[in-house]
Amino acid sequence: MLPFAIAERTVVAAGRGGPDADVIAAASAGYPDVARHHLKDIGPGTIPGWAAYPLGVAWALQSHANGPLSASLYIASAVPAGGGLSSSAALEMAVASALDDLWGLGLSAADLARAGRLAENEVVGAPTGIMDQYASLLGVPDAAVFLDCRTKEARTVPLRLRRAGLELVLIDTGERHSHAGGGYAERRAACEKAAHVLGVPALRDLTPQDLPRMARALDKETFRRARHVITENVRVAQAVAALEAGDASRAGRLLTASHASMRDDFEITTPALDLAVEAALRSGALGARMTGGGFGGAVITLVAAHRVPDLAAAVSSAFRAARHHAPRVRPVLASAGARKEA
């Protein structure tokens, strides 16, 4: 996996709660309601809506604490929800970091990431992985995070884009998705099925040389899902090598190939996402790829800095012609991950 953190922040103010032990209260600038629950009452399906994320994190962290816990949380976020920018992981890691400090837990990044994933899997009900949580914690300016999701080993890969006269430009289509929906879960189940049929712990244990055997053993749809994962692992390793060699053109081509695989094999793109990629490439972008878990959201493009206005104009024109809602096109910076502000 090769994510990076962006400059948009989710901020959490955390303080000790009232006299009631084991009560977590959460309020958000984006929602009118205040959620207040006893930790013992939090579990799968118990918290509706946005509050499942912060309260789920508190629930996941309680096993690391001695004695009663309480907290009052206030949340404000500039990360668009459901836009393919890991807003849920940003929220989870902001809350986890704040509670770790408030409760004096002294947890590692790995512990905090696991708490976020546990909250999302168990309380929210979304079968997501752990990449976004690590990116939200370990991001550094002008670098991506190269993460092995099995071993949890991570290292930074310098991007050095400004030095090369390049920009990362985000095209937000305005379409929103939810990882708790069926599409994401279906893709994960297909990958698990393929691994089981092929007799391996996970699809990462296979290589492109296994594709002919896979085609014989799997139905066509499951084969396509598995082929995406296997070829994507290869593309990630190749992208790391390209970035380390300063080969931006190759990195861009790999971005575009990744999008094509998500479109044709994993089938998680949308017409708006595909249009954004096509328009960006026609305007001269080196590469373009959908971000996030699919079914809506945004596209990230790699483009020469002097071509950014052309890209924005081309994408906006294409969306008008297709009668899509106007996209939001803006540069983004690889930035630092979670930190204490005050």
QUIQUIBEL-V437769 format. One record per backbone hydrogen bond with DSSP energy under -1.0 kcal/mol. CO is the residue of the C=O (numbers start at 0). NH is the residue of the N-H. E is the energy in kcal/mol with one decimal. If there is no record, write none. Layout:
# QUIQUIBEL-V437769
co=CO nh=NH e=E
co=CO nh=NH e=E
This chain:
# QUIQUIBEL-V437769
co=0 nh=146 e=-2.2
co=2 nh=144 e=-3.5
co=4 nh=334 e=-2.4
co=8 nh=77 e=-2.8
co=10 nh=75 e=-2.5
co=12 nh=73 e=-2.2
co=14 nh=71 e=-3.0
co=21 nh=38 e=-2.8
co=22 nh=70 e=-1.8
co=23 nh=36 e=-2.4
co=24 nh=72 e=-2.7
co=25 nh=34 e=-2.8
co=26 nh=74 e=-2.3
co=27 nh=30 e=-1.0
co=34 nh=25 e=-3.0
co=36 nh=23 e=-2.8
co=37 nh=40 e=-1.5
co=38 nh=41 e=-1.7
co=42 nh=45 e=-2.1
co=48 nh=51 e=-1.6
co=49 nh=52 e=-1.6
co=50 nh=54 e=-2.2
co=51 nh=55 e=-1.4
co=52 nh=56 e=-1.9
co=53 nh=57 e=-2.0
co=54 nh=58 e=-2.3
co=55 nh=59 e=-2.2
co=56 nh=60 e=-1.9
co=57 nh=61 e=-1.1
co=60 nh=63 e=-2.2
co=61 nh=64 e=-1.5
co=68 nh=21 e=-1.9
co=70 nh=24 e=-2.5
co=71 nh=14 e=-2.1
co=72 nh=26 e=-2.3
co=73 nh=12 e=-2.8
co=74 nh=28 e=-3.0
co=75 nh=10 e=-3.4
co=79 nh=82 e=-1.2
co=81 nh=176 e=-1.2
co=85 nh=89 e=-2.4
co=86 nh=90 e=-2.2
co=87 nh=91 e=-2.8
co=88 nh=92 e=-2.8
co=89 nh=93 e=-1.9
co=90 nh=94 e=-2.5
co=91 nh=95 e=-3.0
co=92 nh=96 e=-2.3
co=93 nh=97 e=-2.1
co=94 nh=98 e=-2.8
co=95 nh=99 e=-2.4
co=96 nh=100 e=-1.8
co=97 nh=101 e=-2.8
co=98 nh=102 e=-3.0
co=99 nh=104 e=-1.9
co=107 nh=111 e=-2.2
co=108 nh=112 e=-2.7
co=109 nh=113 e=-2.3
co=110 nh=114 e=-2.0
co=111 nh=115 e=-2.1
co=112 nh=116 e=-2.4
co=113 nh=117 e=-2.8
co=114 nh=118 e=-2.3
co=115 nh=119 e=-2.3
co=116 nh=120 e=-2.9
co=117 nh=121 e=-2.9
co=118 nh=122 e=-1.4
co=118 nh=123 e=-2.3
co=119 nh=125 e=-2.9
co=122 nh=44 e=-1.0
co=125 nh=127 e=-2.1
co=129 nh=133 e=-1.8
co=130 nh=134 e=-2.4
co=131 nh=135 e=-2.2
co=132 nh=136 e=-1.4
co=133 nh=137 e=-3.3
co=134 nh=138 e=-1.3
co=135 nh=337 e=-2.6
co=138 nh=336 e=-2.2
co=139 nh=142 e=-1.1
co=141 nh=158 e=-2.5
co=143 nh=156 e=-2.7
co=145 nh=154 e=-1.7
co=147 nh=151 e=-2.5
co=152 nh=147 e=-2.8
co=154 nh=145 e=-3.2
co=156 nh=143 e=-2.4
co=160 nh=165 e=-2.5
co=161 nh=164 e=-1.6
co=164 nh=304 e=-2.8
co=166 nh=302 e=-2.4
co=167 nh=331 e=-2.7
co=168 nh=300 e=-2.4
co=169 nh=329 e=-2.2
co=170 nh=298 e=-2.1
co=171 nh=327 e=-2.3
co=177 nh=180 e=-1.5
co=181 nh=185 e=-2.6
co=182 nh=186 e=-1.8
co=183 nh=187 e=-2.1
co=184 nh=188 e=-2.6
co=185 nh=189 e=-2.1
co=186 nh=190 e=-1.9
co=187 nh=191 e=-2.3
co=188 nh=192 e=-2.4
co=189 nh=193 e=-2.3
co=190 nh=194 e=-2.3
co=191 nh=195 e=-2.2
co=192 nh=196 e=-2.6
co=193 nh=197 e=-2.2
co=194 nh=199 e=-2.3
co=201 nh=204 e=-2.0
co=202 nh=205 e=-2.0
co=206 nh=209 e=-2.4
co=207 nh=210 e=-1.4
co=209 nh=213 e=-2.4
co=210 nh=214 e=-2.6
co=211 nh=215 e=-1.3
co=212 nh=216 e=-1.5
co=213 nh=217 e=-2.2
co=218 nh=222 e=-2.5
co=219 nh=223 e=-2.1
co=220 nh=224 e=-2.2
co=221 nh=225 e=-2.4
co=222 nh=226 e=-2.9
co=223 nh=227 e=-2.0
co=224 nh=228 e=-1.5
co=225 nh=229 e=-2.4
co=226 nh=230 e=-2.6
co=227 nh=231 e=-2.5
co=228 nh=232 e=-2.0
co=229 nh=233 e=-1.3
co=230 nh=234 e=-2.3
co=231 nh=235 e=-2.5
co=232 nh=236 e=-1.8
co=233 nh=237 e=-2.3
co=234 nh=238 e=-2.5
co=235 nh=239 e=-2.3
co=236 nh=240 e=-1.9
co=237 nh=241 e=-2.3
co=238 nh=242 e=-2.7
co=239 nh=243 e=-2.5
co=240 nh=244 e=-1.5
co=241 nh=246 e=-3.0
co=242 nh=245 e=-1.1
co=245 nh=247 e=-1.2
co=246 nh=250 e=-2.0
co=247 nh=251 e=-2.5
co=248 nh=252 e=-2.1
co=249 nh=253 e=-2.2
co=250 nh=254 e=-1.8
co=251 nh=255 e=-2.1
co=252 nh=256 e=-2.4
co=253 nh=257 e=-2.2
co=254 nh=258 e=-2.0
co=255 nh=259 e=-2.2
co=256 nh=260 e=-1.9
co=257 nh=261 e=-2.1
co=258 nh=262 e=-2.3
co=259 nh=263 e=-2.8
co=260 nh=264 e=-2.1
co=260 nh=265 e=-2.1
co=261 nh=267 e=-2.0
co=267 nh=294 e=-3.7
co=269 nh=273 e=-2.7
co=270 nh=274 e=-2.4
co=271 nh=275 e=-2.2
co=272 nh=276 e=-2.1
co=273 nh=277 e=-2.6
co=274 nh=278 e=-2.8
co=275 nh=279 e=-2.2
co=276 nh=280 e=-2.4
co=277 nh=281 e=-2.2
co=278 nh=282 e=-1.5
co=279 nh=284 e=-2.3
co=280 nh=283 e=-1.4
co=286 nh=301 e=-2.4
co=288 nh=299 e=-3.0
co=296 nh=172 e=-1.9
co=297 nh=290 e=-2.6
co=298 nh=170 e=-3.0
co=299 nh=288 e=-2.2
co=300 nh=168 e=-2.3
co=301 nh=285 e=-2.4
co=301 nh=286 e=-1.3
co=302 nh=166 e=-3.0
co=303 nh=306 e=-1.9
co=304 nh=307 e=-1.3
co=306 nh=310 e=-2.5
co=307 nh=311 e=-2.6
co=308 nh=312 e=-2.3
co=309 nh=313 e=-2.6
co=310 nh=314 e=-2.7
co=311 nh=315 e=-2.2
co=312 nh=316 e=-2.3
co=313 nh=317 e=-2.3
co=314 nh=318 e=-2.4
co=315 nh=319 e=-2.1
co=316 nh=320 e=-2.4
co=317 nh=321 e=-1.7
co=318 nh=323 e=-2.7
co=319 nh=322 e=-1.2
co=327 nh=171 e=-3.1
co=329 nh=169 e=-3.4
co=333 nh=141 e=-2.4
